[in-house]
Amino acid sequence: MPMIDRSFIGRVLHGEQNVTCRAPVRAGDTVTFRTRISGIHDKKNRARNG
């Protein structure tokens, strides 16, 4: 069974996210994502409402 093209990652990630594949992903596999917050930062010069 052919492996899935890894270009799909660009469609599911946002700015500061990354993905680590621990094994080859093949068509028909179930992929599970786990989220971990590694840091929280205030944005400077951000427009404020109110």
Backbone as a chain_set.jsonl record, in Angstrom:
{"seq": "MPMIDRSFIGRVLHGEQNVTCRAPVRAGDTVTFRTRISGIHDKKNRARNG", "coords": {"N": [[0.853, -1.171, 0.0], [0.659, 2.227, -0.864], [2.509, 4.984, 0.595], [1.102, 7.9, 2.206], [1.233, 11.117, 0.755], [3.273, 13.486, 2.246], [2.708, 16.164, 1.974], [0.234, 16.896, 2.828], [0.401, 17.854, 5.381], [0.833, 20.625, 5.428], [-1.704, 21.587, 5.088], [-3.052, 21.083, 7.427], [-1.738, 22.224, 9.546], [-1.0, 25.096, 11.617], [0.492, 28.346, 12.0], [2.662, 28.189, 14.358], [2.763, 25.452, 14.841], [3.852, 22.01, 14.859], [4.471, 18.74, 13.471], [5.219, 15.448, 14.413], [5.951, 12.52, 12.924], [5.782, 9.29, 13.941], [5.877, 6.901, 12.738], [5.626, 5.407, 9.46], [2.918, 6.699, 7.493], [0.161, 5.304, 6.034], [-2.219, 4.882, 3.351], [-5.519, 4.493, 4.499], [-4.814, 4.155, 7.148], [-5.396, 5.104, 10.585], [-4.975, 8.231, 11.933], [-3.846, 9.814, 14.812], [-3.886, 12.813, 16.606], [-2.115, 14.492, 19.134], [-2.234, 17.137, 21.416], [-0.026, 19.533, 22.774], [0.689, 22.152, 24.89], [3.334, 24.274, 24.681], [4.15, 26.749, 25.446], [3.059, 30.028, 26.464], [2.513, 33.203, 25.218], [2.333, 36.752, 25.442], [1.044, 38.866, 22.945], [2.612, 41.612, 21.53], [1.857, 45.056, 20.739], [-0.754, 44.653, 19.881], [-3.969, 45.16, 18.534], [-6.586, 46.401, 20.523], [-9.884, 45.713, 21.566], [-12.566, 47.858, 22.615]], "CA": [[0.0, 0.0, 0.0], [1.543, 3.391, -0.948], [2.468, 5.949, 1.694], [0.408, 9.155, 1.925], [2.116, 12.248, 0.496], [3.369, 14.313, 3.451], [2.325, 17.552, 1.704], [-1.024, 17.185, 3.522], [0.697, 18.511, 6.655], [0.654, 22.063, 5.247], [-3.133, 21.923, 5.126], [-3.612, 20.86, 8.756], [-0.96, 22.949, 10.547], [-1.084, 26.542, 11.699], [1.743, 29.054, 12.284], [3.724, 27.674, 15.216], [2.571, 24.034, 15.127], [4.641, 21.058, 14.087], [4.007, 17.355, 13.557], [6.248, 14.422, 14.401], [5.413, 11.211, 12.523], [6.585, 8.268, 14.609], [5.877, 5.727, 11.87], [5.065, 5.754, 8.151], [1.459, 6.781, 7.404], [-0.283, 4.693, 4.782], [-3.647, 5.039, 3.052], [-6.356, 3.618, 5.307], [-4.42, 4.239, 8.553], [-6.026, 6.106, 11.442], [-3.951, 9.118, 12.488], [-4.295, 10.487, 16.029], [-3.068, 13.961, 16.98], [-2.138, 14.899, 20.542], [-1.842, 18.534, 21.53], [0.708, 19.906, 23.977], [1.026, 23.572, 24.915], [4.726, 24.388, 25.113], [4.378, 28.084, 25.987], [2.039, 31.047, 26.211], [3.183, 34.496, 25.109], [1.507, 37.909, 25.105], [1.393, 39.527, 21.692], [2.842, 43.047, 21.693], [1.295, 45.919, 19.692], [-1.988, 44.046, 19.399], [-5.141, 46.04, 18.611], [-7.497, 45.991, 21.594], [-11.28, 46.137, 21.414], [-13.177, 48.452, 23.778]], "C": [[0.903, 1.24, 0.0], [1.406, 4.303, 0.275], [1.743, 7.208, 1.248], [1.438, 10.26, 1.738], [2.116, 13.172, 1.713], [3.004, 15.766, 3.199], [1.003, 17.908, 2.381], [-0.774, 17.957, 4.815], [0.5, 20.015, 6.552], [-0.796, 22.495, 5.299], [-3.741, 21.747, 6.511], [-2.871, 21.604, 9.86], [-1.223, 24.436, 10.491], [0.281, 27.066, 12.13], [2.83, 28.338, 13.067], [3.579, 26.197, 15.565], [3.588, 23.202, 14.36], [4.109, 19.656, 14.336], [5.219, 16.443, 13.537], [5.575, 13.102, 14.051], [6.33, 10.144, 13.105], [6.654, 6.96, 13.814], [5.328, 6.153, 10.517], [3.538, 5.742, 8.187], [1.052, 6.258, 6.036], [-1.778, 4.911, 4.596], [-4.442, 4.02, 3.858], [-5.993, 3.612, 6.784], [-5.271, 5.267, 9.285], [-4.91, 6.911, 12.084], [-4.545, 9.848, 13.684], [-3.329, 11.621, 16.344], [-3.215, 14.203, 18.468], [-1.594, 16.314, 20.603], [-1.12, 18.765, 22.844], [1.035, 21.382, 23.876], [2.439, 23.685, 25.465], [5.045, 25.771, 25.663], [3.236, 29.01, 25.631], [2.735, 32.399, 26.25], [2.168, 35.584, 24.811], [1.981, 38.476, 23.783], [1.527, 41.017, 21.954], [2.228, 43.794, 20.517], [0.03, 45.339, 19.084], [-3.134, 45.038, 19.558], [-6.086, 45.503, 19.678], [-8.883, 46.536, 21.327], [-11.753, 46.763, 22.719], [-12.347, 49.537, 24.313]], "O": [[1.838, 1.3, 0.799], [0.347, 4.386, 0.898], [1.756, 7.554, 0.067], [2.414, 10.329, 2.485], [1.05, 13.594, 2.16], [2.99, 16.549, 4.149], [0.673, 19.087, 2.501], [-1.671, 18.651, 5.292], [0.035, 20.63, 7.512], [-1.081, 23.669, 5.534], [-4.853, 22.22, 6.749], [-3.329, 21.615, 11.003], [-1.618, 24.974, 9.457], [1.129, 26.295, 12.579], [3.83, 27.921, 12.483], [4.22, 25.732, 16.508], [4.12, 23.638, 13.339], [3.382, 19.419, 15.301], [6.139, 16.637, 12.742], [4.725, 12.619, 14.799], [7.52, 10.105, 12.793], [7.389, 6.039, 14.17], [4.63, 7.163, 10.43], [2.934, 4.884, 8.831], [1.547, 6.721, 5.008], [-2.512, 5.102, 5.566], [-4.096, 2.84, 3.901], [-6.77, 3.121, 7.603], [-5.802, 6.193, 8.671], [-4.007, 6.351, 12.705], [-5.623, 10.435, 13.584], [-2.113, 11.431, 16.351], [-4.32, 14.129, 19.005], [-0.618, 16.649, 19.931], [-1.533, 18.268, 23.892], [1.602, 21.821, 22.875], [2.714, 23.246, 26.581], [6.092, 25.961, 26.282], [2.537, 28.813, 24.638], [3.459, 32.706, 27.196], [1.246, 35.377, 24.023], [3.182, 38.557, 23.529], [0.633, 41.62, 22.547], [2.092, 43.239, 19.427], [-0.225, 45.519, 17.893], [-3.258, 45.684, 20.599], [-6.355, 44.303, 19.735], [-9.041, 47.683, 20.911], [-11.407, 46.289, 23.801], [-12.713, 50.16, 25.31]]}, "num_chains": 1, "name": "protein.A"}
